[in-house]
Amino acid sequence: MLNITSAQLREMFLKFFADKGHAIIPSASIIPENDPTVLFTTAGMHPLVPYLLGEKHPMGTRLSDVQKCIRTGDIDEVGDASHCTFFEMLGNWSLGDYFKKEMIPWSWEFLTSKEYLGLDPDKLAFSVFEGDEDCPRDTESFELWRSCGVKEDHIFYLPKKNNWWGPAGVTGPCGPDTEMFVITDKEPCGPNCSPACDCGRYLEIWNDVFMQYNKNADGTFSPLSQKNVDTGMGLERTIGVLVGAKTVYETDLFSDIIAKIGELCGKDYASASEEDVRAFRVVADHVRTSTIILGDRRGVTPSNVDQGYVLRRLIRRAIRFGMNLGMPENSLSEIAKVVTNQYKDVYPELMENEAHIVEQFNLEEQKFQRTVRQGIKEFEKILSRMGDTTVIDGVTAFRLYDTFGFPVEMTQELAKEHGKTVDLEGFQQRFKAHQELSHAGAEQRFKGGLADNSEETTKLHTATHLLLAGLKAILSPDIQQKGSNITAERLRFDFNFPRKVTKEELKQVEDFVNEAIKAAHPITCEEMTVDEAKAQGATGVFESKYGEIVKVYTMGNVSKEICGGPHASNTSDLVSFKIQKEESSSSGVRRIKAVIGK
């Protein structure tokens, strides 16, 4: 057990690798750049993938950092002894520079040297890759640990599921790793006890990944021309192991946050009930993570989609458990101030954005306090009607969500507390149907309006009406709009048609639109009922979804459509029309890309 703080561990790690010729780089944003596959940065390697693939890093081939990471797959597990949604990853990187024979002795030095962690060598264990049909046994790592003075019975060969780091995607750099463990005082769980067990005897504190292979599209592995080292030491886990804390919540990373929660609710964490301890931990973890997200330089705000949805869920869960503890309203922003103060020297952007962080917590809390109280009251009514029934059906759970804004996760938690369950499959069916309607509505708003209201986008939107009229006139009167995407530079228009449009047909459509532009038809708008619009011959794919009164835009005798607008005032405003491309969009649907102007 060491007398060390989290700040000292961060500083010690970075100094060690700076002394080994590494450039110290700042943490990247927790919002991945140009990567739609994940919502948040989930590992230290994530922001450096291009450089692991061979791109040159401006700071050189040896790097070290402390990376902010967020993993939200286990949100529901937070509150136990081990789960956190935000963590810091201490890492060092070799981009085609040093490899195993340098990294393993350095790892041994950092772990055992009195100048650094000074751990007892007899209390350390190591695992290496045992090999399989894809890649050979990692005897080199085994021998390097042995040459450092590690006893053979403290080195374990383990399979790919334990000692292999896969690529960030389906293909890419990967390779065996060697993992480092502290041996606790717990007795072995059996004759085959090893770091692969979950018995608690071995606690991982570090991981050296040796990226020496590329996983190919066919699932085979080939040697990399550039061998990389990627190491990861989770700060939260490691500091807990080093100081002998029962859980990460008993370390200095959480002590001030939990003290503030106790002050706000008038309860003592150390003597709290099991239920209250869980609530303390959920509030502490979720406020800490939400503060990191809100304070990030590419941070997001609470919303109903993507990262904003996760943020909103974290804040709302914190509110719910805070209410269980009896915390007054607007408490979360007070806890957030403790977080910003704690990390101000590590992540200065948090203090720079503190006013924004506080504002967003207060706005979300005020909004959701009313929702939660109303939802809980409604849940209690449902509970009183259930009697001995143990399952809350999906329709009821969805009604709580749709009518009262009550998240299904909270319904599940409340149900569990009362010995009930929720028909989640039934809820998801209702939710999916709701999403499809919402998406249709969103699509309609986009088609009936515009992505933006710039002059050029408005003109291009007007051009889609002329294009549809031309397609109906030249190809078939049964053609309908199947989708569109309009920017200030071009239009993209999808329509039903069973085959590729010929060059001659495209030229005829293009001429049709240009003739309408040249005719300089005034564009008029009238409001009327859907039935009146149909009686006048107006068309529109989404007539039944517009409501009772609709707008009908008329362009001479060329086009009359139900649409939300806005439009140009005259067809001549478009100047000219040019089709750039015609292609398949999906089965039975074609796509045209076009531009307007000189």
C-alpha positions in Angstrom: 0.0 0.0 0.0 1.5 3.3 -1.1 1.0 6.9 0.1 0.4 8.5 -3.3 -2.3 10.8 -4.7 -3.8 10.7 -8.2 -2.1 13.9 -9.1 1.3 12.5 -8.1 0.7 9.3 -10.2 -0.2 11.4 -13.3 2.9 13.6 -12.8 5.2 10.6 -12.1 4.0 8.7 -15.1 4.5 11.6 -17.5 7.9 12.5 -16.0 9.1 8.9 -16.4 8.4 8.9 -20.1 9.6 12.4 -20.7 12.9 11.2 -19.3 12.8 8.4 -21.9 12.5 10.9 -24.8 8.7 11.1 -25.1 6.9 14.3 -26.1 4.0 15.0 -23.6 0.8 15.7 -25.6 -2.5 17.0 -24.2 -5.6 14.9 -23.9 -7.7 14.9 -27.1 -11.4 15.8 -26.9 -13.8 13.2 -25.5 -15.8 13.9 -28.7 -14.1 11.9 -31.5 -13.3 13.9 -34.6 -14.6 12.6 -37.9 -15.5 9.2 -36.5 -19.2 8.4 -36.6 -18.7 4.8 -35.2 -18.5 5.9 -31.5 -20.1 8.7 -29.5 -17.1 9.3 -27.2 -13.4 8.6 -27.0 -13.3 5.2 -25.3 -9.6 4.5 -25.1 -6.2 6.2 -25.0 -5.4 4.9 -28.5 -8.5 6.2 -30.1 -7.3 9.7 -31.1 -3.9 8.3 -32.3 -5.2 5.6 -34.7 -4.1 7.6 -37.8 -0.5 7.7 -36.5 -0.6 4.0 -35.5 -1.4 3.4 -39.2 1.6 5.3 -40.4 0.7 9.0 -40.5 3.5 11.1 -39.1 2.7 12.8 -35.8 4.0 16.4 -35.5 5.5 15.7 -32.1 7.6 12.7 -33.2 7.6 8.9 -32.7 7.6 8.8 -28.9 4.5 10.2 -27.2 2.9 10.2 -23.7 -0.3 11.6 -22.4 -3.3 11.4 -20.0 -6.4 10.9 -22.1 -9.9 11.6 -21.1 -12.1 8.6 -21.8 -15.8 7.8 -21.5 -17.5 4.4 -21.6 -21.3 4.4 -21.1 -22.2 0.8 -21.9 -22.5 0.0 -18.2 -24.4 3.1 -17.0 -26.8 0.8 -15.2 -24.0 -0.9 -13.3 -22.6 2.4 -11.9 -23.1 2.5 -8.1 -21.3 -0.8 -7.5 -17.6 -1.1 -6.4 -16.0 -0.9 -9.8 -17.9 0.8 -12.6 -17.3 4.4 -13.7 -18.4 6.2 -16.8 -15.4 8.6 -17.0 -11.8 7.6 -16.5 -8.3 8.8 -17.3 -5.9 6.6 -19.3 -2.2 7.1 -18.7 -0.4 6.1 -21.9 2.8 6.1 -23.9 3.3 5.4 -27.5 6.0 4.2 -29.9 5.1 5.0 -33.5 7.5 2.6 -35.3 10.2 3.4 -32.8 11.0 1.1 -29.8 9.3 -2.2 -29.2 9.3 -5.1 -26.7 12.9 -5.1 -25.6 12.7 -1.5 -24.5 9.1 -1.3 -23.2 9.1 -4.4 -20.9 12.2 -3.3 -19.0 10.8 0.2 -18.7 7.5 -1.2 -17.3 9.5 -3.2 -14.8 11.5 -0.1 -13.8 8.4 2.1 -13.3 6.7 -0.5 -11.2 9.5 -1.6 -9.0 12.1 1.3 -8.8 12.1 3.2 -5.5 12.2 6.4 -7.6 8.8 5.6 -9.0 6.1 3.1 -7.6 8.5 0.9 -5.7 6.2 -2.1 -5.7 7.4 -5.4 -4.2 8.5 -7.6 -7.1 7.1 -10.7 -5.3 3.7 -9.0 -5.3 3.6 -8.6 -9.1 2.3 -11.0 -11.8 2.4 -10.8 -15.6 0.5 -12.4 -18.5 1.6 -12.9 -22.1 -0.1 -14.3 -25.2 -0.1 -18.1 -25.4 -0.3 -18.2 -29.2 -2.9 -19.8 -31.5 -3.4 -20.8 -35.2 -3.3 -17.1 -36.2 -0.1 -15.9 -34.4 2.7 -17.5 -32.5 3.3 -17.8 -28.8 4.9 -14.6 -27.4 8.0 -16.2 -25.9 9.9 -12.9 -26.4 7.8 -11.1 -23.8 8.0 -14.1 -21.5 11.9 -14.1 -21.7 12.1 -10.3 -21.3 10.1 -10.5 -18.0 12.3 -13.3 -16.9 15.4 -11.3 -17.7 14.1 -8.5 -15.4 14.1 -10.9 -12.5 10.4 -12.1 -12.6 9.9 -15.7 -11.3 8.6 -18.1 -13.9 5.6 -19.0 -11.8 4.6 -15.3 -11.8 4.3 -15.2 -15.6 1.2 -16.7 -17.2 0.5 -17.6 -20.8 -3.1 -16.7 -21.6 -5.3 -17.0 -24.7 -6.3 -14.3 -27.2 -9.4 -13.3 -25.1 -7.0 -12.2 -22.3 -3.9 -11.1 -24.1 -4.7 -9.7 -27.5 -5.6 -6.2 -28.5 -7.8 -6.1 -31.6 -8.0 -3.3 -34.2 -10.1 -0.2 -33.7 -12.3 -1.3 -36.6 -12.9 -4.6 -38.4 -9.4 -4.4 -39.9 -6.2 -2.6 -38.8 -3.2 -2.8 -36.5 -3.4 -5.3 -33.6 -1.3 -7.6 -31.7 -0.5 -9.4 -28.4 -0.2 -7.6 -25.1 1.4 -8.2 -21.8 -0.6 -7.3 -18.7 0.7 -6.4 -15.2 -1.1 -7.3 -12.0 -0.7 -6.7 -8.2 -1.2 -9.9 -6.2 -3.5 -9.3 -3.3 -3.7 -11.2 0.0 -6.6 -13.3 -1.2 -5.9 -17.0 -1.4 -5.8 -18.7 -4.8 -9.2 -19.9 -5.9 -7.8 -23.2 -7.0 -4.8 -25.0 -8.5 -5.3 -23.1 -11.9 -5.8 -19.7 -10.3 -4.3 -17.0 -12.7 -4.9 -13.4 -13.8 -7.6 -14.9 -16.1 -9.7 -15.6 -12.9 -12.3 -13.2 -11.5 -11.5 -14.3 -7.9 -9.9 -10.9 -7.0 -6.4 -12.3 -6.3 -4.9 -10.5 -9.3 -5.7 -6.8 -9.9 -4.6 -5.4 -13.3 -2.7 -2.1 -13.2 -1.0 -1.8 -16.6 -1.2 -3.1 -20.2 1.5 -3.0 -22.9 0.1 -3.6 -26.4 2.5 -4.6 -29.1 0.9 -3.8 -32.4 2.9 -6.0 -34.8 0.2 -7.4 -37.0 -2.5 -6.1 -39.4 -5.9 -7.8 -39.3 -7.0 -8.2 -43.0 -10.5 -8.1 -44.4 -10.5 -11.9 -44.7 -9.8 -12.3 -41.0 -6.1 -13.3 -41.5 -3.1 -11.6 -39.9 0.0 -10.2 -41.6 3.1 -8.5 -40.1 3.0 -4.7 -40.0 5.8 -2.7 -41.6 5.6 -0.3 -38.7 5.6 -1.9 -35.2 3.9 0.2 -32.5 3.7 0.2 -28.7 0.5 1.3 -27.1 0.3 1.2 -23.3 -2.6 2.0 -21.0 -2.7 2.5 -17.2 -6.2 3.4 -16.0 -5.7 6.1 -13.3 -8.8 5.3 -11.3 -8.1 1.6 -11.1 -4.4 2.0 -10.5 -4.7 4.5 -7.7 -7.3 2.4 -6.0 -4.9 -0.7 -6.1 -1.9 1.3 -5.0 -3.5 2.9 -1.9 -5.5 -0.2 -1.0 -8.9 1.4 -1.3 -12.0 -0.9 -1.2 -13.4 0.9 -4.3 -12.4 3.8 -6.5 -15.0 5.9 -4.6 -12.7 5.7 -1.5 -9.8 7.4 -3.4 -8.9 11.1 -3.6 -10.5 11.2 -7.1 -13.9 11.1 -5.4 -13.4 12.2 -1.8 -14.2 15.9 -2.3 -17.1 15.1 -4.6 -18.7 12.7 -2.1 -18.0 15.1 0.8 -20.0 17.8 -1.1 -22.9 15.4 -1.8 -22.9 14.6 1.9 -23.0 18.3 2.8 -25.9 18.9 0.4 -28.0 16.0 1.6 -27.0 16.0 5.3 -25.9 12.4 5.2 -22.5 10.7 5.9 -21.2 8.4 3.2 -19.2 6.3 5.6 -22.2 5.3 7.7 -24.8 5.4 5.0 -27.1 2.5 4.2 -26.3 0.3 1.2 -29.0 2.0 -0.8 -27.7 5.5 0.0 -24.1 4.4 -0.7 -25.2 3.4 -4.2 -27.0 6.8 -4.6 -23.8 8.7 -3.5 -21.8 6.8 -6.1 -24.2 7.3 -8.9 -24.5 11.0 -8.3 -20.7 11.4 -7.9 -19.9 9.5 -11.1 -22.6 11.0 -13.3 -21.9 14.6 -12.2 -18.2 14.1 -12.7 -18.7 12.6 -16.2 -21.3 15.2 -17.2 -19.0 18.0 -16.1 -16.2 16.6 -18.3 -18.6 16.4 -21.3 -20.0 19.9 -20.8 -16.6 21.4 -20.2 -14.8 19.7 -23.1 -13.7 22.1 -25.8 -15.9 20.2 -28.3 -18.5 19.7 -25.6 -22.2 19.1 -26.2 -25.3 20.1 -24.3 -28.2 17.8 -23.2 -30.4 16.8 -26.1 -32.4 13.8 -27.4 -29.8 12.4 -29.8 -26.3 11.1 -29.8 -23.8 12.4 -27.2 -26.5 14.9 -26.0 -28.8 12.0 -25.2 -26.1 10.2 -23.2 -25.4 13.5 -21.3 -29.1 14.0 -20.6 -29.4 10.5 -19.3 -26.5 10.9 -17.0 -27.8 14.1 -15.6 -31.3 12.8 -15.2 -30.0 9.7 -13.4 -28.0 11.9 -11.1 -31.1 14.0 -10.3 -33.1 10.8 -9.6 -30.6 9.4 -7.1 -30.0 12.9 -5.7 -33.7 13.1 -4.9 -33.4 9.8 -3.1 -30.7 11.3 -0.9 -32.9 14.3 -0.2 -30.6 16.8 -2.0 -32.2 20.2 -2.7 -32.8 21.4 -6.3 -29.9 22.9 -8.2 -27.5 20.8 -6.2 -25.8 19.2 -9.2 -24.2 22.5 -10.3 -22.7 22.9 -6.8 -21.1 19.4 -7.1 -19.9 20.3 -10.7 -18.0 23.2 -9.2 -16.1 20.8 -7.0 -15.2 18.8 -10.1 -14.0 21.8 -12.1 -11.9 22.9 -9.2 -10.4 19.4 -8.8 -9.4 19.1 -12.4 -8.5 22.8 -13.2 -4.8 22.1 -13.4 -5.2 18.9 -15.5 -7.9 20.1 -17.8 -8.0 23.9 -17.7 -10.9 24.0 -20.2 -13.2 22.9 -17.4 -12.6 26.1 -15.4 -12.7 28.2 -18.5 -16.2 26.8 -19.2 -17.4 26.6 -15.6 -20.2 29.2 -16.1 -21.6 27.3 -19.1 -21.4 24.0 -17.1 -23.3 25.5 -14.1 -25.9 27.0 -16.4 -26.5 23.7 -18.3 -26.8 21.7 -15.0 -29.3 24.2 -13.6 -31.4 24.4 -16.8 -31.6 20.6 -17.1 -32.3 20.1 -13.4 -35.1 22.6 -13.3 -36.6 21.1 -16.4 -36.4 17.6 -15.2 -37.3 18.0 -11.6 -40.9 18.6 -12.6 -40.8 15.7 -15.1 -39.4 13.3 -12.5 -41.9 14.2 -9.8 -44.8 13.9 -12.2 -43.5 10.6 -13.6 -43.0 9.1 -10.1 -46.5 10.1 -9.1 -47.9 8.4 -12.2 -45.7 5.3 -11.6 -47.2 5.0 -8.1 -50.7 5.0 -9.6 -49.7 2.3 -12.0 -48.2 0.3 -9.1 -51.3 0.6 -7.0 -53.4 -0.9 -9.9 -51.0 -3.8 -10.5 -51.7 -5.9 -7.5 -49.8 -9.2 -7.7 -48.9 -8.6 -11.4 -45.1 -8.6 -11.6 -44.5 -7.2 -15.2 -45.2 -3.6 -16.3 -46.3 -4.0 -19.9 -44.6 -2.2 -22.8 -47.6 0.0 -23.6 -47.6 1.4 -20.0 -43.9 1.9 -19.9 -44.0 3.7 -23.2 -46.9 5.9 -22.0 -44.7 7.0 -19.1 -42.0 7.9 -21.6 -44.1 9.5 -24.3 -46.7 11.3 -22.2 -44.7 12.2 -19.1 -41.1 12.3 -20.5 -40.1 9.6 -18.0 -37.1 7.6 -19.2 -37.7 3.8 -19.4 -34.4 3.3 -17.5 -36.0 5.0 -14.5 -39.2 3.0 -14.9 -37.0 -0.1 -14.8 -35.1 1.1 -11.7 -38.3 1.9 -9.9 -39.9 -1.4 -10.9 -36.8 -3.3 -9.7 -37.0 -1.5 -6.3 -40.6 -2.8 -6.0 -39.9 -6.4 -7.1 -41.3 -5.8 -10.6 -39.9 -6.0 -14.1 -40.7 -4.1 -17.3 -41.6 -5.7 -20.7 -38.6 -4.0 -22.4 -39.3 -5.8 -25.7 -42.8 -4.4 -25.7 -41.5 -1.0 -24.9 -38.9 -1.1 -27.7 -41.6 -2.1 -30.2 -43.7 0.9 -29.3 -40.6 3.1 -29.2 -39.5 1.9 -32.7 -42.9 2.7 -34.1 -42.7 6.2 -32.5 -39.2 6.7 -34.0 -40.4 5.9 -37.4 -43.2 8.4 -37.2 -40.8 11.0 -35.7 -38.3 10.3 -38.5 -41.0 10.7 -41.1 -42.0 14.0 -39.5 -38.4 15.1 -39.4 -38.0 14.1 -43.0 -41.1 16.0 -43.9 -40.0 19.1 -42.1 -36.7 18.9 -44.0 -38.5 18.4 -47.4 -41.2 21.0 -46.7 -38.7 23.4 -45.3 -34.9 23.6 -45.7 -31.7 22.5 -43.9 -31.0 26.2 -43.8 -32.7 29.4 -45.0 -29.9 30.8 -47.2 -30.9 32.3 -50.5 -29.1 29.6 -52.5 -30.6 26.7 -50.5 -34.1 28.2 -51.0 -33.5 28.4 -54.8 -32.3 24.8 -54.9 -35.3 23.7 -53.0 -37.5 25.5 -55.6 -35.5 23.6 -58.3 -36.6 20.3 -56.9 -40.2 21.1 -57.6 -39.4 21.9 -61.2 -37.2 18.7 -61.4 -40.1 16.6 -60.1 -42.4 18.2 -62.7 -39.9 17.4 -65.4 -39.5 13.8 -64.4 -43.3 13.4 -64.4 -43.6 14.9 -67.8 -40.7 13.1 -69.4 -40.5 9.7 -67.7 -43.9 8.9 -66.0 -46.8 10.7 -64.2 -46.4 8.1 -61.4 -43.0 9.4 -60.3 -42.9 10.6 -56.7 -40.3 12.1 -54.5 -38.6 9.5 -52.3 -36.1 11.8 -50.5 -34.0 14.8 -50.9 -30.9 16.5 -49.4 -30.3 20.1 -50.2 -27.3 22.2 -49.3 -26.3 25.7 -50.5 -24.2 24.1 -53.2 -26.4 21.4 -54.7 -29.5 19.4 -54.6 -29.9 15.6 -54.3 -33.3 14.2 -55.3 -34.5 10.6 -55.0 -37.5 9.3 -57.0 -39.1 6.0 -57.8 -38.1 4.6 -61.2 -37.3 1.0 -62.2 -34.3 1.6 -64.4 -31.4 3.9 -65.2 -32.4 7.1 -66.9 -30.8 7.5 -70.3 -28.7 10.4 -71.3 -31.3 11.5 -73.8 -34.0 11.5 -71.1 -31.8 13.4 -68.7 -31.2 16.0 -71.4 -35.0 16.3 -71.9 -35.6 16.7 -68.1 -32.9 19.3 -67.9 -34.3 21.3 -70.9 -37.8 21.1 -69.3 -36.5 22.8 -66.1 -34.5 25.4 -68.0 -37.5 26.3 -70.1 -39.5 26.8 -66.9 -36.7 29.0 -65.6 -36.5 31.0 -68.8 -40.3 31.5 -68.8 -39.9 33.5 -65.6 -43.1 32.2 -63.9 -44.1 34.0 -60.7 -44.2 31.7 -57.7 -47.4 32.1 -55.7 -48.5 30.6 -52.4 -52.0 29.9 -51.2 -53.3 28.4 -48.0 -56.1 25.8 -48.3 -57.3 22.5 -47.0 -55.8 19.3 -48.3 -59.1 18.4 -50.0 -59.2 21.9 -51.7 -55.5 21.4 -52.8 -56.3 18.0 -54.3 -59.3 19.5 -56.1 -57.0 22.0 -57.7 -54.6 19.2 -58.9 -51.9 19.9 -56.4 -49.6 17.0 -55.6 -47.5 16.1 -52.5 -46.1 12.9 -51.2 -47.0 13.7 -47.6 -50.4 15.2 -48.0 -52.0 13.3 -45.1 -49.3 14.5 -42.6 -49.6 18.2 -43.2 -52.6 19.0 -41.1 -55.9 20.5 -42.1 -54.5 23.7 -43.7 -51.6 23.5 -46.1 -49.6 25.7 -48.4 -49.8 25.2 -52.1 -47.0 26.7 -54.3 -47.8 27.3 -57.9 -45.2 28.0 -60.7 -47.2 28.9 -63.8 -48.7 25.8 -65.4 -45.6 23.8 -64.6 -45.8 22.9 -60.9 -48.5 23.0 -58.2 -47.4 21.3 -55.0 -48.3 21.1 -51.3 -45.1 22.3 -49.5 -43.9 24.1 -46.4 -41.7 26.5 -48.3 -39.9 28.9 -48.5 -39.3 29.3 -52.2 -37.9 31.7 -54.7 -40.3 34.5 -55.8 -39.8 33.7 -59.6 -38.5 30.7 -61.5 -36.0 33.1 -63.3 -34.2 33.5 -59.9 -32.6 30.1 -60.5 -30.8 31.3 -63.6 -30.1 27.8 -65.1 -30.2 24.1 -64.1 -27.7 21.4 -64.7 -27.9 17.7 -63.9 -24.5 16.4 -62.7 -25.2 12.8 -62.0 -27.9 10.1 -62.1 -27.5 6.9 -60.1 -29.2 4.2 -58.1 -30.1 5.1 -54.6 -31.8 1.8 -53.6 -33.9 -0.9 -55.1 -36.4 0.8 -57.4 -35.2 4.3 -56.4 -33.0 6.6 -58.6 -31.0 9.6 -57.5 -30.2 12.9 -59.3 -27.6 15.4 -58.2 -27.9 18.9 -59.8 -26.8 22.5 -59.5 -28.2 25.9 -60.5 -26.8 29.2 -61.4 -24.6 30.6 -64.1 
